[in-house]
């Protein structure tokens, strides 16, 4: 029986609620397919600040780096909003990404057919559904570039900077992802203005001959933001920089109409991947059995696929979630107005339903 070490970071708000259900589903997978998952729970975010004074304790990063994969719930909340920037819970995310050397964020924007009524776009625009993968560069660009202020606070600056190797490794992942999907990749940039974006295009053009089956296109970020709501079906894989990816992935998630269903993976060249739902910590419903655990459960499917190469097991989780939705079960956030009350369930029941569907 294969043993896999997983570091879990419940974090803040609803994080502990959804991590608990996700681990239950993982255990059901282990029992069914003959795997053993060992969990080590560590602190990060506000929970870590409260206990240690730091958003990312050294011990947490050490455990994460020594694990086979990391599963994160959520960090942050208004309780810590007044702390200085370097002491806020969100600083833990940057520290984890940098310390674990993950540089690519994979954000699927998938509209579940059972939840299509929640999509804010007209049916004639959304067509047969939505299935986009945004590959976002995670550790470079303006978020990590040189920054500063004048002493009198009259001026501030941030710097967008990219190297060829940073761009190449993101594009490699985007090209490879496109090969497994519909073989289309769109590089989103601002090459009419930004020199760094022009470098992205040059690197793409050099790499494209290695993937002759992939149809490559380019789009300015402002047009891409518009096209996502005008004709989202034209996109398959989007490859883009840190800031543009941050913005576009949130926009794409809203188009699906169900942010509580969306998973994400952050990957590097080697070492453990970092997996988490894209939603926030929702402290207002923490511990009340109201949170939707499905995005975290689907993050486990990504974990199985990308870190452990267990495609069959990943698909089993995805199919189980589909089966639960087909049966009409919903948490409050995805139920919609006038949904039958007897089909609306809490966090624990939803986790149990997915486990039942796995049998």
Buried (B, 14 or more C-beta within 10 A) or exposed (E): EEEBBBBBBBBBBBBBBBBBBBBBBBBBBBEEBEBEBEBBBBBBBBBBBEEBEBBBBEEBBEBBBEBBBBBBBBBBBEBBEEBEEEEBBBBBBBBBBBBBBBBBBBBBBBBBEBBBEBBEBEEEBBEEBBBBBBBBBBBBBBBBBEEEEEEEEEEEEEEBBBEEEBBBBBBBBBBBBBBEBBBBBBBBBBBEEBEBBBBBBEBBEEBBEEBEEBBBBBBBBEEBBEBBBEEBEEBBBBBBBBBBBBBBBBBBBBBBBBBBBBBBBBBBEEBBBBBBBBBBBBBEBBEEEBBBBBBBBBBBBBBBBBBBEBEEBBEBBBEBBBBBBEEEBBBBBBBEEEBEEEEBBBBBBBBBBBBEBBE
